[in-house]
Amino acid sequence: NKSIDYKSLEKLVLHTIDTNCAGMLLSAVAGETQNVSFNEKAEMMEFVLDINRNIIPIIFGCSSPKIEEIYSLVDLARQKKIKWVLIQAPLNLDEGNLITFYKKINEIGPSHLMIQDLSWVDNGMSDEDIMLLYKSITKFRGLKIEVLNSGPKYSRILEATNHQLHLSGGW
């Protein structure tokens, strides 16, 4: 019926805790975030935080095609004391608008930002844009690389950031 299956979500969170995972990502692209409303994301955030009880870190995905919704989700995550948010930049932002977008996230968000570098068809964000963000956005602490040829990109970004940027993947 396209509603959130909270019973299964509770089982997943408890399983993640019980298996000693280092953390959990909630509401990312593979979690069908594009099909979940703002209110459903807010409810899901509250639900997972109540079950988790600060046992493991939660990274909350705040991606949306609507920039204002992203800002609202990031602000809500900060209010709920979530330390990490994951955000895929809205499509078609040029370099200047990309910096402006993430600077606002840096101002209103929690202490740690993970950027989702996602492309089903190419190599995703340019290394230059990633490094520009790395140098200008102080809360940019993680990059989730999900692009073609991810391996070489991991190596380049690790080297360029002197192994200071947390990298992960999801394919």
C-alpha positions in Angstrom: 0.0 0.0 0.0 3.1 2.2 -0.3 3.2 3.0 3.4 6.3 2.7 5.5 6.6 -0.8 7.0 7.5 0.2 10.5 7.5 -3.3 11.9 10.2 -4.4 9.3 12.1 -1.2 9.8 12.2 -1.9 13.6 13.6 -5.4 12.9 16.2 -3.9 10.5 17.4 -1.3 13.1 17.6 -3.9 15.9 19.4 -6.4 13.6 21.9 -3.6 12.6 22.5 -2.9 16.3 22.7 -6.6 17.3 25.3 -7.4 14.6 27.6 -4.7 15.9 27.5 -2.6 12.8 29.3 0.7 13.1 26.3 2.7 12.0 23.2 2.9 9.8 22.2 4.9 6.8 18.5 5.7 6.6 16.5 7.2 3.8 19.0 7.1 0.9 18.3 6.6 -2.8 18.1 2.8 -2.6 15.6 3.3 0.2 13.2 4.9 -2.2 13.6 8.3 -0.6 12.2 9.9 -3.8 8.8 8.2 -3.0 8.7 9.3 0.6 7.1 12.6 1.7 8.8 15.1 4.0 6.3 14.2 6.8 7.1 10.4 6.3 10.8 11.1 6.4 10.3 13.1 9.7 8.2 10.3 11.2 10.8 7.7 10.1 13.6 9.8 11.6 11.8 9.9 14.9 10.9 6.3 14.8 14.5 5.1 14.1 16.0 7.4 16.8 13.6 6.0 19.4 14.5 2.4 18.6 18.2 3.1 18.3 18.5 5.1 21.6 21.9 6.5 20.5 23.5 2.9 20.4 24.9 3.3 16.9 25.4 6.4 14.7 22.6 7.2 12.3 23.3 8.9 9.0 20.1 10.4 7.8 19.6 10.9 4.0 18.1 14.3 3.3 18.1 14.2 -0.5 15.1 15.5 -2.4 14.4 17.1 -5.7 13.2 20.2 -3.8 16.0 22.3 -2.3 13.9 23.8 0.4 12.8 20.3 1.5 16.5 19.4 1.8 17.2 22.4 4.0 14.2 21.5 6.2 15.3 17.9 6.6 18.9 19.0 7.4 17.6 21.4 10.0 15.3 18.7 11.5 18.2 16.3 11.7 20.3 18.9 13.6 17.4 19.5 16.0 17.1 15.8 16.6 20.9 15.7 17.4 21.7 13.5 14.4 25.5 14.0 13.7 25.6 12.9 10.1 23.4 13.7 7.1 23.8 12.4 3.5 22.8 14.6 0.6 22.9 14.2 -3.1 23.1 17.7 -4.6 20.0 18.5 -6.7 20.7 17.9 -10.4 21.8 20.6 -12.7 23.6 22.9 -10.2 26.6 24.6 -11.7 29.8 24.9 -9.7 28.8 28.3 -8.1 25.3 27.1 -7.1 26.7 23.8 -5.8 29.1 25.7 -3.5 26.2 28.0 -2.4 23.9 25.0 -1.8 26.5 23.1 0.4 27.5 26.3 2.2 23.9 26.7 3.4 23.9 23.0 4.4 27.1 23.7 6.3 25.4 26.6 8.2 22.2 24.9 9.2 23.2 21.3 9.4 24.6 18.9 12.0 28.4 18.5 12.5 29.0 15.9 9.7 28.0 16.1 6.0 28.3 13.1 3.7 27.9 14.0 0.0 26.4 11.3 -2.3 28.2 11.2 -5.6 25.7 9.2 -7.6 25.5 8.6 -11.3 24.1 5.5 -13.1 25.7 6.5 -16.4 29.1 8.2 -15.8 31.9 9.1 -13.4 29.7 11.5 -11.3 31.0 14.7 -9.8 34.4 15.9 -11.1 37.4 15.4 -8.8 37.8 19.2 -9.0 34.3 19.9 -7.7 34.8 17.4 -4.9 38.1 19.0 -3.9 36.5 22.5 -4.1 33.8 21.3 -1.7 36.3 19.6 0.5 38.3 22.8 0.9 35.3 25.2 1.3 32.7 23.2 3.3 34.1 22.5 6.8 31.4 19.9 7.7 32.1 17.8 4.6 33.5 14.7 6.2 32.3 11.9 4.0 31.7 11.0 0.4 29.5 8.1 -0.8 30.8 7.2 -4.3 28.3 5.4 -6.4 29.5 6.0 -10.0 31.0 4.1 -12.9 34.7 3.3 -12.3 34.3 3.9 -8.5 37.6 2.2 -7.6 40.0 4.6 -9.3 38.0 7.5 -8.0 38.2 6.2 -4.5 42.0 6.1 -4.9 42.3 9.6 -6.4 40.1 11.2 -3.7 41.8 9.4 -0.9 45.2 10.6 -2.1 44.0 14.2 -2.9 42.5 14.5 0.7 45.5 12.9 2.4 43.1 10.1 3.6 41.2 12.7 5.6 37.8 12.3 3.9 35.7 9.2 4.9 34.8 7.3 1.7 32.1 4.7 1.3 30.1 3.2 -1.5 26.7 1.6 -2.0 26.6 -0.3 -5.2 
